[in-house]
């Protein structure tokens, strides 16, 4: 059923609202086996997948930036501890 829902959305410019039963009945004269709640849950699930695909890459980029700043030999050792504290204070708060 999820595949058919995504197929209906893909045929209508990837809008999940086009897979809603009222839209299908009004525009195509079809009755579909799912309801509005199923479409809402599909939207929430797809947003969660999008977040979970992006989050690991952002974490890796943050780790890479931390190691590049700290391992940079162009700065003297006096300023490394100050820069390290500055980097730690500018890290975003994790949402777990």
PDB file of N, CA, C and O in Angstrom, chain B, residues numbered from 101:
ATOM      1  N   UNK B 101       0.819  -1.176   0.000  1.00  0.00           N
ATOM      2  CA  UNK B 101       0.000   0.000   0.000  1.00  0.00           C
ATOM      3  C   UNK B 101       0.877   1.259   0.000  1.00  0.00           C
ATOM      4  O   UNK B 101       0.532   2.254  -0.638  1.00  0.00           O
ATOM      5  N   UNK B 102       2.014   1.219   0.717  1.00  0.00           N
ATOM      6  CA  UNK B 102       2.902   2.377   0.756  1.00  0.00           C
ATOM      7  C   UNK B 102       3.500   2.639  -0.625  1.00  0.00           C
ATOM      8  O   UNK B 102       3.663   3.791  -1.027  1.00  0.00           O
ATOM      9  N   UNK B 103       3.821   1.582  -1.337  1.00  0.00           N
ATOM     10  CA  UNK B 103       4.391   1.746  -2.682  1.00  0.00           C
ATOM     11  C   UNK B 103       3.375   2.392  -3.621  1.00  0.00           C
ATOM     12  O   UNK B 103       3.728   3.259  -4.420  1.00  0.00           O
ATOM     13  N   UNK B 104       2.138   1.977  -3.525  1.00  0.00           N
ATOM     14  CA  UNK B 104       1.097   2.580  -4.382  1.00  0.00           C
ATOM     15  C   UNK B 104       0.880   4.047  -4.025  1.00  0.00           C
ATOM     16  O   UNK B 104       0.627   4.876  -4.899  1.00  0.00           O
ATOM     17  N   UNK B 105       0.981   4.358  -2.741  1.00  0.00           N
ATOM     18  CA  UNK B 105       0.835   5.747  -2.305  1.00  0.00           C
ATOM     19  C   UNK B 105       1.963   6.602  -2.873  1.00  0.00           C
ATOM     20  O   UNK B 105       1.723   7.696  -3.382  1.00  0.00           O
ATOM     21  N   UNK B 106       3.192   6.101  -2.783  1.00  0.00           N
ATOM     22  CA  UNK B 106       4.329   6.842  -3.323  1.00  0.00           C
ATOM     23  C   UNK B 106       4.253   6.948  -4.845  1.00  0.00           C
ATOM     24  O   UNK B 106       4.688   7.946  -5.420  1.00  0.00           O
ATOM     25  N   UNK B 107       3.715   5.947  -5.483  1.00  0.00           N
ATOM     26  CA  UNK B 107       3.550   5.992  -6.934  1.00  0.00           C
ATOM     27  C   UNK B 107       2.544   7.083  -7.327  1.00  0.00           C
ATOM     28  O   UNK B 107       2.765   7.822  -8.286  1.00  0.00           O
ATOM     29  N   UNK B 108       1.444   7.173  -6.580  1.00  0.00           N
ATOM     30  CA  UNK B 108       0.468   8.247  -6.840  1.00  0.00           C
ATOM     31  C   UNK B 108       1.097   9.614  -6.635  1.00  0.00           C
ATOM     32  O   UNK B 108       0.845  10.540  -7.407  1.00  0.00           O
ATOM     33  N   UNK B 109       1.917   9.743  -5.594  1.00  0.00           N
ATOM     34  CA  UNK B 109       2.583  11.018  -5.336  1.00  0.00           C
ATOM     35  C   UNK B 109       3.596  11.334  -6.435  1.00  0.00           C
ATOM     36  O   UNK B 109       3.724  12.488  -6.843  1.00  0.00           O
ATOM     37  N   UNK B 110       4.308  10.331  -6.911  1.00  0.00           N
ATOM     38  CA  UNK B 110       5.313  10.543  -7.961  1.00  0.00           C
ATOM     39  C   UNK B 110       4.661  10.979  -9.275  1.00  0.00           C
ATOM     40  O   UNK B 110       5.226  11.785 -10.013  1.00  0.00           O
ATOM     41  N   UNK B 111       3.491  10.454  -9.558  1.00  0.00           N
ATOM     42  CA  UNK B 111       2.790  10.841 -10.789  1.00  0.00           C
ATOM     43  C   UNK B 111       2.302  12.281 -10.743  1.00  0.00           C
ATOM     44  O   UNK B 111       2.031  12.877 -11.785  1.00  0.00           O
ATOM     45  N   UNK B 112       2.189  12.845  -9.542  1.00  0.00           N
ATOM     46  CA  UNK B 112       1.673  14.204  -9.372  1.00  0.00           C
ATOM     47  C   UNK B 112       2.736  15.110  -8.750  1.00  0.00           C
ATOM     48  O   UNK B 112       2.493  15.761  -7.734  1.00  0.00           O
ATOM     49  N   UNK B 113       3.894  15.142  -9.361  1.00  0.00           N
ATOM     50  CA  UNK B 113       5.002  16.025  -8.969  1.00  0.00           C
ATOM     51  C   UNK B 113       5.480  15.780  -7.544  1.00  0.00           C
ATOM     52  O   UNK B 113       5.865  16.722  -6.850  1.00  0.00           O
ATOM     53  N   UNK B 114       5.462  14.540  -7.105  1.00  0.00           N
ATOM     54  CA  UNK B 114       5.948  14.107  -5.797  1.00  0.00           C
ATOM     55  C   UNK B 114       5.275  14.836  -4.632  1.00  0.00           C
ATOM     56  O   UNK B 114       5.925  15.169  -3.641  1.00  0.00           O
ATOM     57  N   UNK B 115       3.992  15.075  -4.757  1.00  0.00           N
ATOM     58  CA  UNK B 115       3.208  15.650  -3.668  1.00  0.00           C
ATOM     59  C   UNK B 115       2.368  14.536  -3.055  1.00  0.00           C
ATOM     60  O   UNK B 115       1.586  13.883  -3.745  1.00  0.00           O
ATOM     61  N   UNK B 116       2.537  14.330  -1.755  1.00  0.00           N
ATOM     62  CA  UNK B 116       1.750  13.284  -1.098  1.00  0.00           C
ATOM     63  C   UNK B 116       0.293  13.686  -0.943  1.00  0.00           C
ATOM     64  O   UNK B 116      -0.566  12.823  -0.762  1.00  0.00           O
ATOM     65  N   UNK B 117      -0.001  14.969  -1.011  1.00  0.00           N
ATOM     66  CA  UNK B 117      -1.405  15.389  -0.936  1.00  0.00           C
ATOM     67  C   UNK B 117      -2.200  14.865  -2.133  1.00  0.00           C
ATOM     68  O   UNK B 117      -3.418  14.709  -2.049  1.00  0.00           O
ATOM     69  N   UNK B 118      -1.527  14.600  -3.226  1.00  0.00           N
ATOM     70  CA  UNK B 118      -2.207  14.072  -4.406  1.00  0.00           C
ATOM     71  C   UNK B 118      -2.613  12.608  -4.218  1.00  0.00           C
ATOM     72  O   UNK B 118      -3.409  12.085  -4.997  1.00  0.00           O
ATOM     73  N   UNK B 119      -2.082  11.954  -3.209  1.00  0.00           N
ATOM     74  CA  UNK B 119      -2.444  10.556  -2.952  1.00  0.00           C
ATOM     75  C   UNK B 119      -3.622  10.433  -1.980  1.00  0.00           C
ATOM     76  O   UNK B 119      -4.085   9.326  -1.703  1.00  0.00           O
ATOM     77  N   UNK B 120      -4.100  11.551  -1.470  1.00  0.00           N
ATOM     78  CA  UNK B 120      -5.231  11.504  -0.540  1.00  0.00           C
ATOM     79  C   UNK B 120      -6.481  10.997  -1.260  1.00  0.00           C
ATOM     80  O   UNK B 120      -6.664  11.255  -2.449  1.00  0.00           O
ATOM     81  N   UNK B 121      -7.331  10.285  -0.545  1.00  0.00           N
ATOM     82  CA  UNK B 121      -8.523   9.709  -1.182  1.00  0.00           C
ATOM     83  C   UNK B 121      -9.437  10.743  -1.840  1.00  0.00           C
ATOM     84  O   UNK B 121      -9.971  10.491  -2.920  1.00  0.00           O
ATOM     85  N   UNK B 122      -9.623  11.898  -1.207  1.00  0.00           N
ATOM     86  CA  UNK B 122     -10.499  12.916  -1.789  1.00  0.00           C
ATOM     87  C   UNK B 122      -9.929  13.446  -3.101  1.00  0.00           C
ATOM     88  O   UNK B 122     -10.675  13.664  -4.055  1.00  0.00           O
ATOM     89  N   UNK B 123      -8.633  13.650  -3.155  1.00  0.00           N
ATOM     90  CA  UNK B 123      -7.989  14.138  -4.379  1.00  0.00           C
ATOM     91  C   UNK B 123      -8.087  13.096  -5.490  1.00  0.00           C
ATOM     92  O   UNK B 123      -8.374  13.436  -6.638  1.00  0.00           O
ATOM     93  N   UNK B 124      -7.852  11.844  -5.157  1.00  0.00           N
ATOM     94  CA  UNK B 124      -7.926  10.771  -6.150  1.00  0.00           C
ATOM     95  C   UNK B 124      -9.344  10.624  -6.700  1.00  0.00           C
ATOM     96  O   UNK B 124      -9.533  10.425  -7.900  1.00  0.00           O
ATOM     97  N   UNK B 125     -10.325  10.721  -5.825  1.00  0.00           N
ATOM     98  CA  UNK B 125     -11.720  10.588  -6.269  1.00  0.00           C
ATOM     99  C   UNK B 125     -12.140  11.788  -7.123  1.00  0.00           C
ATOM    100  O   UNK B 125     -12.821  11.625  -8.136  1.00  0.00           O
ATOM    101  N   UNK B 126     -11.740  12.971  -6.721  1.00  0.00           N
ATOM    102  CA  UNK B 126     -12.134  14.179  -7.440  1.00  0.00           C
ATOM    103  C   UNK B 126     -11.470  14.287  -8.812  1.00  0.00           C
ATOM    104  O   UNK B 126     -12.134  14.622  -9.793  1.00  0.00           O
ATOM    105  N   UNK B 127     -10.174  14.010  -8.891  1.00  0.00           N
ATOM    106  CA  UNK B 127      -9.436  14.229 -10.136  1.00  0.00           C
ATOM    107  C   UNK B 127      -9.380  13.014 -11.055  1.00  0.00           C
ATOM    108  O   UNK B 127      -9.338  13.163 -12.277  1.00  0.00           O
ATOM    109  N   UNK B 128      -9.379  11.817 -10.480  1.00  0.00           N
ATOM    110  CA  UNK B 128      -9.216  10.616 -11.304  1.00  0.00           C
ATOM    111  C   UNK B 128     -10.393   9.654 -11.231  1.00  0.00           C
ATOM    112  O   UNK B 128     -10.459   8.699 -12.005  1.00  0.00           O
ATOM    113  N   UNK B 129     -11.303   9.888 -10.326  1.00  0.00           N
ATOM    114  CA  UNK B 129     -12.463   9.007 -10.185  1.00  0.00           C
ATOM    115  C   UNK B 129     -12.109   7.659  -9.589  1.00  0.00           C
ATOM    116  O   UNK B 129     -12.840   6.690  -9.790  1.00  0.00           O
ATOM    117  N   UNK B 130     -11.001   7.573  -8.858  1.00  0.00           N
ATOM    118  CA  UNK B 130     -10.568   6.309  -8.252  1.00  0.00           C
ATOM    119  C   UNK B 130     -10.844   6.320  -6.757  1.00  0.00           C
ATOM    120  O   UNK B 130     -10.756   7.354  -6.095  1.00  0.00           O
ATOM    121  N   UNK B 131     -11.180   5.143  -6.245  1.00  0.00           N
ATOM    122  CA  UNK B 131     -11.245   4.982  -4.796  1.00  0.00           C
ATOM    123  C   UNK B 131     -10.002   4.213  -4.374  1.00  0.00           C
ATOM    124  O   UNK B 131      -9.631   3.223  -5.004  1.00  0.00           O
ATOM    125  N   UNK B 132      -9.373   4.668  -3.324  1.00  0.00           N
ATOM    126  CA  UNK B 132      -8.119   4.057  -2.858  1.00  0.00           C
ATOM    127  C   UNK B 132      -8.352   3.417  -1.496  1.00  0.00           C
ATOM    128  O   UNK B 132      -9.220   3.862  -0.746  1.00  0.00           O
ATOM    129  N   UNK B 133      -7.582   2.369  -1.166  1.00  0.00           N
ATOM    130  CA  UNK B 133      -7.815   1.648   0.093  1.00  0.00           C
ATOM    131  C   UNK B 133      -7.262   2.338   1.336  1.00  0.00           C
ATOM    132  O   UNK B 133      -7.507   1.860   2.443  1.00  0.00           O
ATOM    133  N   UNK B 134      -6.532   3.431   1.202  1.00  0.00           N
ATOM    134  CA  UNK B 134      -5.979   4.104   2.376  1.00  0.00           C
ATOM    135  C   UNK B 134      -6.795   5.350   2.703  1.00  0.00           C
ATOM    136  O   UNK B 134      -7.630   5.797   1.917  1.00  0.00           O
ATOM    137  N   UNK B 135      -6.528   5.897   3.889  1.00  0.00           N
ATOM    138  CA  UNK B 135      -7.258   7.085   4.327  1.00  0.00           C
ATOM    139  C   UNK B 135      -6.297   8.249   4.565  1.00  0.00           C
ATOM    140  O   UNK B 135      -5.093   8.124   4.337  1.00  0.00           O
ATOM    141  N   UNK B 136      -6.836   9.386   5.026  1.00  0.00           N
ATOM    142  CA  UNK B 136      -6.042  10.603   5.244  1.00  0.00           C
ATOM    143  C   UNK B 136      -4.991  10.387   6.334  1.00  0.00           C
ATOM    144  O   UNK B 136      -3.895  10.941   6.256  1.00  0.00           O
ATOM    145  N   UNK B 137      -5.318   9.589   7.341  1.00  0.00           N
ATOM    146  CA  UNK B 137      -4.374   9.320   8.427  1.00  0.00           C
ATOM    147  C   UNK B 137      -3.143   8.592   7.912  1.00  0.00           C
ATOM    148  O   UNK B 137      -2.029   8.878   8.350  1.00  0.00           O
ATOM    149  N   UNK B 138      -3.325   7.666   7.001  1.00  0.00           N
ATOM    150  CA  UNK B 138      -2.202   6.933   6.425  1.00  0.00           C
ATOM    151  C   UNK B 138      -1.275   7.877   5.668  1.00  0.00           C
ATOM    152  O   UNK B 138      -0.054   7.738   5.742  1.00  0.00           O
ATOM    153  N   UNK B 139      -1.840   8.828   4.946  1.00  0.00           N
ATOM    154  CA  UNK B 139      -1.036   9.793   4.203  1.00  0.00           C
ATOM    155  C   UNK B 139      -0.240  10.670   5.174  1.00  0.00           C
ATOM    156  O   UNK B 139       0.932  10.959   4.933  1.00  0.00           O
ATOM    157  N   UNK B 140      -0.876  11.091   6.269  1.00  0.00           N
ATOM    158  CA  UNK B 140      -0.186  11.908   7.277  1.00  0.00           C
ATOM    159  C   UNK B 140       0.975  11.141   7.904  1.00  0.00           C
ATOM    160  O   UNK B 140       2.044  11.705   8.135  1.00  0.00           O
ATOM    161  N   UNK B 141       0.762   9.857   8.178  1.00  0.00           N
ATOM    162  CA  UNK B 141       1.837   9.031   8.745  1.00  0.00           C
ATOM    163  C   UNK B 141       2.969   8.812   7.730  1.00  0.00           C
ATOM    164  O   UNK B 141       4.139   8.751   8.107  1.00  0.00           O
ATOM    165  N   UNK B 142       2.626   8.697   6.471  1.00  0.00           N
ATOM    166  CA  UNK B 142       3.654   8.566   5.431  1.00  0.00           C
ATOM    167  C   UNK B 142       4.520   9.823   5.382  1.00  0.00           C
ATOM    168  O   UNK B 142       5.743   9.740   5.263  1.00  0.00           O
ATOM    169  N   UNK B 143       3.876  10.989   5.475  1.00  0.00           N
ATOM    170  CA  UNK B 143       4.633  12.245   5.477  1.00  0.00           C
ATOM    171  C   UNK B 143       5.591  12.300   6.652  1.00  0.00           C
ATOM    172  O   UNK B 143       6.758  12.659   6.492  1.00  0.00           O
ATOM    173  N   UNK B 144       5.104  11.948   7.828  1.00  0.00           N
ATOM    174  CA  UNK B 144       5.958  11.969   9.013  1.00  0.00           C
ATOM    175  C   UNK B 144       7.113  10.990   8.882  1.00  0.00           C
ATOM    176  O   UNK B 144       8.239  11.298   9.274  1.00  0.00           O
ATOM    177  N   UNK B 145       6.844   9.826   8.338  1.00  0.00           N
ATOM    178  CA  UNK B 145       7.894   8.829   8.155  1.00  0.00           C
ATOM    179  C   UNK B 145       8.954   9.276   7.165  1.00  0.00           C
ATOM    180  O   UNK B 145      10.145   9.052   7.383  1.00  0.00           O
ATOM    181  N   UNK B 146       8.530   9.904   6.082  1.00  0.00           N
ATOM    182  CA  UNK B 146       9.491  10.385   5.086  1.00  0.00           C
ATOM    183  C   UNK B 146      10.342  11.535   5.624  1.00  0.00           C
ATOM    184  O   UNK B 146      11.522  11.642   5.292  1.00  0.00           O
ATOM    185  N   UNK B 147       9.752  12.385   6.444  1.00  0.00           N
ATOM    186  CA  UNK B 147      10.526  13.461   7.069  1.00  0.00           C
ATOM    187  C   UNK B 147      11.552  12.866   8.030  1.00  0.00           C
ATOM    188  O   UNK B 147      12.690  13.334   8.091  1.00  0.00           O
ATOM    189  N   UNK B 148      11.156  11.840   8.779  1.00  0.00           N
ATOM    190  CA  UNK B 148      12.095  11.187   9.690  1.00  0.00           C
ATOM    191  C   UNK B 148      13.243  10.533   8.923  1.00  0.00           C
ATOM    192  O   UNK B 148      14.389  10.574   9.373  1.00  0.00           O
ATOM    193  N   UNK B 149      12.951   9.939   7.785  1.00  0.00           N
ATOM    194  CA  UNK B 149      14.013   9.334   6.969  1.00  0.00           C
ATOM    195  C   UNK B 149      14.966  10.401   6.451  1.00  0.00           C
ATOM    196  O   UNK B 149      16.178  10.187   6.413  1.00  0.00           O
ATOM    197  N   UNK B 150      14.430  11.539   6.055  1.00  0.00           N
ATOM    198  CA  UNK B 150      15.267  12.622   5.554  1.00  0.00           C
ATOM    199  C   UNK B 150      16.209  13.119   6.651  1.00  0.00           C
ATOM    200  O   UNK B 150      17.386  13.374   6.396  1.00  0.00           O
ATOM    201  N   UNK B 151      15.690  13.254   7.866  1.00  0.00           N
ATOM    202  CA  UNK B 151      16.513  13.703   8.986  1.00  0.00           C
ATOM    203  C   UNK B 151      17.590  12.673   9.305  1.00  0.00           C
ATOM    204  O   UNK B 151      18.740  13.039   9.550  1.00  0.00           O
ATOM    205  N   UNK B 152      17.239  11.404   9.304  1.00  0.00           N
ATOM    206  CA  UNK B 152      18.199  10.369   9.661  1.00  0.00           C
ATOM    207  C   UNK B 152      19.246  10.156   8.575  1.00  0.00           C
ATOM    208  O   UNK B 152      20.313   9.614   8.865  1.00  0.00           O
ATOM    209  N   UNK B 153      18.985  10.555   7.357  1.00  0.00           N
ATOM    210  CA  UNK B 153      19.998  10.470   6.309  1.00  0.00           C
ATOM    211  C   UNK B 153      20.988  11.623   6.394  1.00  0.00           C
ATOM    212  O   UNK B 153      22.161  11.453   6.060  1.00  0.00           O
ATOM    213  N   UNK B 154      20.539  12.780   6.831  1.00  0.00           N
ATOM    214  CA  UNK B 154      21.386  13.962   6.869  1.00  0.00           C
ATOM    215  C   UNK B 154      22.200  14.037   8.160  1.00  0.00           C
ATOM    216  O   UNK B 154      23.348  14.481   8.130  1.00  0.00           O
ATOM    217  N   UNK B 155      21.642  13.620   9.275  1.00  0.00           N
ATOM    218  CA  UNK B 155      22.288  13.791  10.575  1.00  0.00           C
ATOM    219  C   UNK B 155      23.668  13.139  10.665  1.00  0.00           C
ATOM    220  O   UNK B 155      24.591  13.802  11.138  1.00  0.00           O
ATOM    221  N   UNK B 156      23.875  11.885  10.246  1.00  0.00           N
ATOM    222  CA  UNK B 156      25.218  11.302  10.352  1.00  0.00           C
ATOM    223  C   UNK B 156      26.276  12.060   9.550  1.00  0.00           C
ATOM    224  O   UNK B 156      27.418  12.176   9.994  1.00  0.00           O
ATOM    225  N   UNK B 157      25.915  12.569   8.391  1.00  0.00           N
ATOM    226  CA  UNK B 157      26.903  13.311   7.609  1.00  0.00           C
ATOM    227  C   UNK B 157      27.268  14.623   8.293  1.00  0.00           C
ATOM    228  O   UNK B 157      28.428  15.032   8.250  1.00  0.00           O
ATOM    229  N   UNK B 158      26.306  15.289   8.920  1.00  0.00           N
ATOM    230  CA  UNK B 158      26.609  16.511   9.643  1.00  0.00           C
ATOM    231  C   UNK B 158      27.496  16.250  10.849  1.00  0.00           C
ATOM    232  O   UNK B 158      28.368  17.059  11.165  1.00  0.00           O
ATOM    233  N   UNK B 159      27.283  15.142  11.517  1.00  0.00           N
ATOM    234  CA  UNK B 159      28.128  14.780  12.655  1.00  0.00           C
ATOM    235  C   UNK B 159      29.560  14.543  12.185  1.00  0.00           C
ATOM    236  O   UNK B 159      30.505  14.996  12.830  1.00  0.00           O
ATOM    237  N   UNK B 160      29.728  13.837  11.067  1.00  0.00           N
ATOM    238  CA  UNK B 160      31.072  13.588  10.544  1.00  0.00           C
ATOM    239  C   UNK B 160      31.763  14.873  10.123  1.00  0.00           C
ATOM    240  O   UNK B 160      32.964  15.033  10.344  1.00  0.00           O
ATOM    241  N   UNK B 161      31.018  15.787   9.522  1.00  0.00           N
ATOM    242  CA  UNK B 161      31.602  17.064   9.121  1.00  0.00           C
ATOM    243  C   UNK B 161      32.060  17.833  10.356  1.00  0.00           C
ATOM    244  O   UNK B 161      33.130  18.442  10.344  1.00  0.00           O
ATOM    245  N   UNK B 162      31.267  17.812  11.410  1.00  0.00           N
ATOM    246  CA  UNK B 162      31.649  18.482  12.652  1.00  0.00           C
ATOM    247  C   UNK B 162      32.900  17.895  13.266  1.00  0.00           C
ATOM    248  O   UNK B 162      33.767  18.631  13.738  1.00  0.00           O
ATOM    249  N   UNK B 163      33.005  16.564  13.266  1.00  0.00           N
ATOM    250  CA  UNK B 163      34.203  15.916  13.799  1.00  0.00           C
ATOM    251  C   UNK B 163      35.421  16.249  12.959  1.00  0.00           C
ATOM    252  O   UNK B 163      36.500  16.484  13.501  1.00  0.00           O
ATOM    253  N   UNK B 164      35.267  16.273  11.660  1.00  0.00           N
ATOM    254  CA  UNK B 164      36.377  16.605  10.771  1.00  0.00           C
ATOM    255  C   UNK B 164      36.835  18.038  11.000  1.00  0.00           C
ATOM    256  O   UNK B 164      38.035  18.309  11.010  1.00  0.00           O
ATOM    257  N   UNK B 165      35.900  18.949  11.185  1.00  0.00           N
ATOM    258  CA  UNK B 165      36.257  20.344  11.433  1.00  0.00           C
ATOM    259  C   UNK B 165      37.006  20.481  12.751  1.00  0.00           C
ATOM    260  O   UNK B 165      37.965  21.248  12.839  1.00  0.00           O
ATOM    261  N   UNK B 166      36.578  19.739  13.790  1.00  0.00           N
ATOM    262  CA  UNK B 166      37.272  19.798  15.075  1.00  0.00           C
ATOM    263  C   UNK B 166      38.711  19.318  14.948  1.00  0.00           C
ATOM    264  O   UNK B 166      39.626  19.965  15.457  1.00  0.00           O
ATOM    265  N   UNK B 167      38.918  18.200  14.279  1.00  0.00           N
ATOM    266  CA  UNK B 167      40.278  17.668  14.185  1.00  0.00           C
ATOM    267  C   UNK B 167      41.147  18.535  13.295  1.00  0.00           C
ATOM    268  O   UNK B 167      42.344  18.663  13.556  1.00  0.00           O
ATOM    269  N   UNK B 168      40.593  19.134  12.257  1.00  0.00           N
ATOM    270  CA  UNK B 168      41.391  19.994  11.399  1.00  0.00           C
ATOM    271  C   UNK B 168      41.837  21.245  12.125  1.00  0.00           C
ATOM    272  O   UNK B 168      42.966  21.695  11.935  1.00  0.00           O
ATOM    273  N   UNK B 169      40.980  21.815  12.950  1.00  0.00           N
ATOM    274  CA  UNK B 169      41.364  23.011  13.692  1.00  0.00           C
ATOM    275  C   UNK B 169      42.419  22.693  14.740  1.00  0.00           C
ATOM    276  O   UNK B 169      43.358  23.466  14.931  1.00  0.00           O
ATOM    277  N   UNK B 170      42.272  21.566  15.416  1.00  0.00           N
ATOM    278  CA  UNK B 170      43.175  21.251  16.504  1.00  0.00           C
ATOM    279  C   UNK B 170      44.534  20.747  16.017  1.00  0.00           C
ATOM    280  O   UNK B 170      45.544  20.954  16.689  1.00  0.00           O
ATOM    281  N   UNK B 171      44.570  20.101  14.880  1.00  0.00           N
ATOM    282  CA  UNK B 171      45.817  19.544  14.389  1.00  0.00           C
ATOM    283  C   UNK B 171      46.568  20.485  13.466  1.00  0.00           C
ATOM    284  O   UNK B 171      47.608  20.114  12.922  1.00  0.00           O
ATOM    285  N   UNK B 172      46.072  21.674  13.283  1.00  0.00           N
ATOM    286  CA  UNK B 172      46.701  22.614  12.366  1.00  0.00           C
ATOM    287  C   UNK B 172      48.042  23.081  12.925  1.00  0.00           C
ATOM    288  O   UNK B 172      48.077  23.652  14.016  1.00  0.00           O
ATOM    289  N   UNK B 173      49.141  22.858  12.215  1.00  0.00           N
ATOM    290  CA  UNK B 173      50.465  23.226  12.738  1.00  0.00           C
ATOM    291  C   UNK B 173      50.798  24.702  12.546  1.00  0.00           C
ATOM    292  O   UNK B 173      51.845  25.155  13.008  1.00  0.00           O
ATOM    293  N   UNK B 174      49.936  25.459  11.879  1.00  0.00           N
ATOM    294  CA  UNK B 174      50.271  26.849  11.590  1.00  0.00           C
ATOM    295  C   UNK B 174      50.093  27.765  12.800  1.00  0.00           C
ATOM    296  O   UNK B 174      50.550  28.908  12.777  1.00  0.00           O
ATOM    297  N   UNK B 175      49.443  27.288  13.842  1.00  0.00           N
ATOM    298  CA  UNK B 175      49.241  28.107  15.034  1.00  0.00           C
ATOM    299  C   UNK B 175      50.228  27.690  16.115  1.00  0.00           C
ATOM    300  O   UNK B 175      50.592  26.520  16.230  1.00  0.00           O
ATOM    301  N   UNK B 176      50.647  28.659  16.895  1.00  0.00           N
ATOM    302  CA  UNK B 176      51.578  28.332  17.976  1.00  0.00           C
ATOM    303  C   UNK B 176      50.832  27.614  19.093  1.00  0.00           C
ATOM    304  O   UNK B 176      49.605  27.675  19.167  1.00  0.00           O
ATOM    305  N   UNK B 177      51.568  26.942  19.950  1.00  0.00           N
ATOM    306  CA  UNK B 177      50.943  26.141  21.004  1.00  0.00           C
ATOM    307  C   UNK B 177      50.265  27.006  22.058  1.00  0.00           C
ATOM    308  O   UNK B 177      49.422  26.510  22.806  1.00  0.00           O
ATOM    309  N   UNK B 178      50.613  28.283  22.135  1.00  0.00           N
ATOM    310  CA  UNK B 178      49.988  29.171  23.111  1.00  0.00           C
ATOM    311  C   UNK B 178      48.517  29.353  22.814  1.00  0.00           C
ATOM    312  O   UNK B 178      47.698  29.401  23.732  1.00  0.00           O
ATOM    313  N   UNK B 179      48.173  29.454  21.542  1.00  0.00           N
ATOM    314  CA  UNK B 179      46.800  29.746  21.164  1.00  0.00           C
ATOM    315  C   UNK B 179      45.950  28.498  20.959  1.00  0.00           C
ATOM    316  O   UNK B 179      44.736  28.606  20.784  1.00  0.00           O
ATOM    317  N   UNK B 180      46.554  27.337  20.976  1.00  0.00           N
ATOM    318  CA  UNK B 180      45.785  26.113  20.726  1.00  0.00           C
ATOM    319  C   UNK B 180      44.755  25.886  21.823  1.00  0.00           C
ATOM    320  O   UNK B 180      43.610  25.545  21.526  1.00  0.00           O
ATOM    321  N   UNK B 181      45.134  26.066  23.072  1.00  0.00           N
ATOM    322  CA  UNK B 181      44.170  25.824  24.153  1.00  0.00           C
ATOM    323  C   UNK B 181      43.039  26.844  24.107  1.00  0.00           C
ATOM    324  O   UNK B 181      41.890  26.504  24.392  1.00  0.00           O
ATOM    325  N   UNK B 182      43.348  28.086  23.753  1.00  0.00           N
ATOM    326  CA  UNK B 182      42.301  29.104  23.640  1.00  0.00           C
ATOM    327  C   UNK B 182      41.369  28.766  22.493  1.00  0.00           C
ATOM    328  O   UNK B 182      40.151  28.881  22.628  1.00  0.00           O
ATOM    329  N   UNK B 183      41.927  28.351  21.371  1.00  0.00           N
ATOM    330  CA  UNK B 183      41.104  27.992  20.220  1.00  0.00           C
ATOM    331  C   UNK B 183      40.277  26.749  20.523  1.00  0.00           C
ATOM    332  O   UNK B 183      39.130  26.658  20.086  1.00  0.00           O
ATOM    333  N   UNK B 184      40.832  25.788  21.262  1.00  0.00           N
ATOM    334  CA  UNK B 184      40.103  24.583  21.603  1.00  0.00           C
ATOM    335  C   UNK B 184      38.877  24.925  22.454  1.00  0.00           C
ATOM    336  O   UNK B 184      37.797  24.381  22.223  1.00  0.00           O
ATOM    337  N   UNK B 185      39.028  25.801  23.415  1.00  0.00           N
ATOM    338  CA  UNK B 185      37.902  26.221  24.254  1.00  0.00           C
ATOM    339  C   UNK B 185      36.862  26.947  23.399  1.00  0.00           C
ATOM    340  O   UNK B 185      35.660  26.761  23.590  1.00  0.00           O
ATOM    341  N   UNK B 186      37.318  27.761  22.472  1.00  0.00           N
ATOM    342  CA  UNK B 186      36.402  28.486  21.596  1.00  0.00           C
ATOM    343  C   UNK B 186      35.605  27.527  20.720  1.00  0.00           C
ATOM    344  O   UNK B 186      34.400  27.704  20.537  1.00  0.00           O
ATOM    345  N   UNK B 187      36.268  26.523  20.183  1.00  0.00           N
ATOM    346  CA  UNK B 187      35.582  25.538  19.335  1.00  0.00           C
ATOM    347  C   UNK B 187      34.534  24.773  20.141  1.00  0.00           C
ATOM    348  O   UNK B 187      33.419  24.555  19.667  1.00  0.00           O
ATOM    349  N   UNK B 188      34.890  24.371  21.347  1.00  0.00           N
ATOM    350  CA  UNK B 188      33.938  23.619  22.161  1.00  0.00           C
ATOM    351  C   UNK B 188      32.738  24.472  22.552  1.00  0.00           C
ATOM    352  O   UNK B 188      31.628  23.953  22.673  1.00  0.00           O
ATOM    353  N   UNK B 189      32.941  25.761  22.749  1.00  0.00           N
ATOM    354  CA  UNK B 189      31.816  26.600  23.151  1.00  0.00           C
ATOM    355  C   UNK B 189      30.888  26.901  21.983  1.00  0.00           C
ATOM    356  O   UNK B 189      29.756  27.330  22.206  1.00  0.00           O
ATOM    357  N   UNK B 190      31.329  26.692  20.747  1.00  0.00           N
ATOM    358  CA  UNK B 190      30.495  26.973  19.586  1.00  0.00           C
ATOM    359  C   UNK B 190      29.854  25.722  18.990  1.00  0.00           C
ATOM    360  O   UNK B 190      29.185  25.803  17.960  1.00  0.00           O
ATOM    361  N   UNK B 191      30.049  24.576  19.621  1.00  0.00           N
ATOM    362  CA  UNK B 191      29.423  23.348  19.115  1.00  0.00           C
ATOM    363  C   UNK B 191      27.922  23.395  19.357  1.00  0.00           C
ATOM    364  O   UNK B 191      27.478  23.905  20.386  1.00  0.00           O
ATOM    365  N   UNK B 192      27.130  22.867  18.419  1.00  0.00           N
ATOM    366  CA  UNK B 192      25.683  22.850  18.626  1.00  0.00           C
ATOM    367  C   UNK B 192      25.278  21.829  19.687  1.00  0.00           C
ATOM    368  O   UNK B 192      25.995  20.862  19.944  1.00  0.00           O
ATOM    369  N   UNK B 193      24.141  22.059  20.283  1.00  0.00           N
ATOM    370  CA  UNK B 193      23.606  21.151  21.277  1.00  0.00           C
ATOM    371  C   UNK B 193      23.005  19.944  20.565  1.00  0.00           C
ATOM    372  O   UNK B 193      22.252  20.097  19.603  1.00  0.00           O
ATOM    373  N   UNK B 194      23.337  18.746  21.038  1.00  0.00           N
ATOM    374  CA  UNK B 194      22.797  17.536  20.421  1.00  0.00           C
ATOM    375  C   UNK B 194      21.367  17.317  20.856  1.00  0.00           C
ATOM    376  O   UNK B 194      21.023  17.538  22.018  1.00  0.00           O
ATOM    377  N   UNK B 195      20.540  16.888  19.936  1.00  0.00           N
ATOM    378  CA  UNK B 195      19.154  16.527  20.253  1.00  0.00           C
ATOM    379  C   UNK B 195      19.073  15.010  20.276  1.00  0.00           C
ATOM    380  O   UNK B 195      19.054  14.381  19.217  1.00  0.00           O
ATOM    381  N   UNK B 196      19.026  14.414  21.448  1.00  0.00           N
ATOM    382  CA  UNK B 196      18.969  12.963  21.529  1.00  0.00           C
ATOM    383  C   UNK B 196      17.674  12.526  22.132  1.00  0.00           C
ATOM    384  O   UNK B 196      17.438  11.328  22.285  1.00  0.00           O
TER     385      UNK B 196
END
